[in-house]
C-alpha cells in the first residue's frame, strides 16, 4: 500500500471563486511533522484551530503540540485517507513530499495550496524554469544528463560552476562547486550515480557560479483571494551551508529591498501561491539580484518574526491557507535569529542554568525556541534564539564572541 498512481502530476491551488474561509475551531492537517509544523500548530492553536499531523515518526515535534497524529508514510494511501478524514483543510510543512500525495488528499478534503506548487519546487529544474517564466532574474542554469552536457555548461558558464542534484537537496546537500577541470569527470560520475538511483530523467543541474556579496530572503504570503503581504527582508549568513544568522533590518538600501520584494510578489502571483513562499536571493557587488531557491512554506530565515513582528510567519501561513485577512507584518524591533544545532545545546544550557543569559546583563532580550527533537545530533537544527534589542551590532558581537557557537 505504498505506491501512488495518478493521471496528473499536480493539481493547482484553488481559484478565488473556489476558495472558502476556514474558521477557528476547524482542524488543520499538516503534512509533515517537523519543527515548521510544530511552530505553525502553536500559532494556529492560539487562534483557536485544532491540528492533526501525518508523519512516519511517532511523537514527532509537531505531534507533541497537535491534537492528533496519523503515523504513516507520506505515500501510504490508507494513512492519507485517514489523515484527510480528520482534516477540514490540509497544508504541508516541507516540500519533499510526493506531489501525488497532495493530489490524493485533494480528492478527500480541502487542499487550497493544491499540489502543483509542490511538484514545481521539489525539483530544482522545474523551479528554475518557473522562476524564469515569471520574468525575474534567476541564477543561469542548464540541465545536465550526460558528461557532455556538463562540459557544454562549463563552456558557457566557465569555472567554477555549481553542480546540483535536481531533488532532495537542502542545507548544502546535493551540491558541489567544481573549481578545476580535473574534478569534472569524477564529480559527474558521483552525482549521476546518486541521482539515477531515484530514476531522474534530468538528474542534475549546472548553475553559473555567482560571486555574490550577500544572501537575503523575502517571505511573502498570499491567500486564495490574491491578497499578498511581505515580511521585512532578512540578511542571511550561512556556516557550512546551514543558515547561521538572519539579521533584520537587513541594512541593504531601500532600492535593493524594494526590488527584492517586487521579485517575491511577482513569483507568488505567477505560481498562484496560497500560503507562504520564501524567496532566497543573491546580491552582487553591482547591486544585481538573482533568485537562488524557493521554499513554499514557513522558512528558517523567517523565524525572527515570532518575536519581532506584529504577525509571525506561522500565524500568517495559517491565515493565508484558511483564507483569512492577512496580518500586519510590521517589524516591531531589530532582531537577530541564530540557529541552535545539536553541538550548541550543552553550552547553551550551561550558560542558561548559571543565569548568564539575562536580559539585564546584555541590554537585549533572549527568546528561546526549541523543537522537541529527541536526539541532539551534530549539525541538526534543534532550535533557535531570537535576540531582540536596539543595537544589531551589539547582538551580533555577542553571538560572535560566545563559546556556544564554537566548532
Secondary structure as UniProt FT lines:
FT   TURN            16..18
FT   TURN            24..25
FT   STRAND          27..31
FT   HELIX           35..46
FT   TURN            47..48
FT   STRAND          50..55
FT   TURN            58..59
FT   TURN            61..65
FT   STRAND          68..71
FT   TURN            74..75
FT   HELIX           77..85
FT   STRAND          89..92
FT   HELIX           99..106
FT   TURN            107..108
FT   TURN            112..115
FT   HELIX           116..121
FT   HELIX           124..133
FT   TURN            134..135
FT   STRAND          141..144
FT   HELIX           147..157
FT   STRAND          161..165
FT   TURN            171..174
FT   STRAND          175..178
FT   HELIX           181..183
FT   HELIX           184..196
FT   TURN            197..199
FT   STRAND          204..208
FT   STRAND          214..222
FT   TURN            224..225
FT   STRAND          228..230
FT   STRAND          234..239
FT   TURN            240..241
FT   STRAND          242..248
FT   HELIX           254..270
FT   TURN            271..272
FT   STRAND          275..283
FT   TURN            285..286
FT   STRAND          289..295
FT   HELIX           300..302
FT   TURN            303..304
FT   HELIX           305..308
FT   HELIX           313..321
FT   TURN            322..323
FT   STRAND          335..341
FT   HELIX           342..344
FT   HELIX           345..353
FT   TURN            354..355
FT   HELIX           359..362
FT   STRAND          365..370
FT   TURN            378..379
FT   STRAND          381..388
FT   HELIX           392..401
FT   HELIX           403..405
//
